């Protein structure tokens, strides 16, 4: 259980949730209404948009993990 919590802290889960929420909010509350007003529709289905959101969240999580790995030495020096 402790390792799972450490991993969730490593990948910054709250920020990843915010990334996904922002992407869905922009799609549902900005893009879709503006396109409907002008007589257009979204070209990407909800399923493929979900894949897009998942991929960006996973890329961000890996980026956070890699950044933390390479910053261990710098963080240790800054603590001193």
C-alpha positions in Angstrom: 0.0 0.0 0.0 2.8 2.4 0.8 4.5 1.8 -2.6 1.2 2.5 -4.3 0.8 5.8 -2.5 4.5 6.7 -3.3 3.9 5.9 -7.0 0.8 8.1 -7.1 2.7 10.9 -5.4 5.5 10.4 -8.0 3.3 10.8 -11.0 1.3 13.6 -9.4 -2.1 12.1 -9.7 -4.1 15.3 -8.9 -2.4 17.1 -11.7 -3.1 14.3 -14.1 -6.8 14.4 -13.2 -6.8 18.1 -13.8 -5.2 17.6 -17.2 -8.0 15.1 -18.2 -10.7 17.4 -16.8 -9.4 20.4 -18.7 -9.3 18.5 -22.0 -12.9 17.2 -21.5 -14.1 20.6 -20.4 -12.7 22.3 -23.4 -14.3 19.7 -25.7 -17.7 19.8 -24.1 -18.1 23.4 -23.1 -16.1 25.3 -25.7 -15.5 23.4 -28.9 -18.7 21.5 -29.2 -21.0 24.4 -28.6 -19.1 26.7 -30.9 -19.1 24.1 -33.7 -22.8 23.4 -33.3 -23.6 27.2 -33.5 -21.8 27.4 -36.8 -23.3 24.2 -38.2 -20.4 21.9 -37.8 -19.8 18.8 -35.8 -16.8 17.2 -34.1 -14.7 15.0 -36.3 -13.3 12.8 -33.5 -15.6 10.4 -31.7 -15.9 10.2 -27.9 -14.1 6.9 -27.9 -11.0 8.2 -29.8 -11.0 11.4 -27.8 -10.8 9.3 -24.7 -7.8 7.5 -26.2 -6.3 10.9 -26.9 -6.8 12.1 -23.3 -5.5 8.8 -21.9 -2.4 9.1 -24.0 -1.6 12.6 -23.0 -2.2 11.8 -19.3 0.2 8.8 -19.6 2.8 10.9 -21.4 2.6 13.5 -18.6 2.9 10.8 -15.9 6.0 9.4 -17.5 7.4 12.8 -17.9 6.9 13.5 -14.1 8.5 10.2 -13.2 11.5 10.8 -15.5 11.9 14.3 -14.2 11.8 13.1 -10.6 14.4 10.4 -11.3 16.9 12.9 -12.9 16.3 15.6 -10.2 17.2 13.4 -7.2 20.8 14.6 -7.2 19.8 18.2 -7.6 17.1 18.0 -4.9 19.7 16.4 -2.6 22.1 19.2 -3.2 19.5 21.8 -2.6 18.4 20.3 0.7 21.9 20.8 2.1 
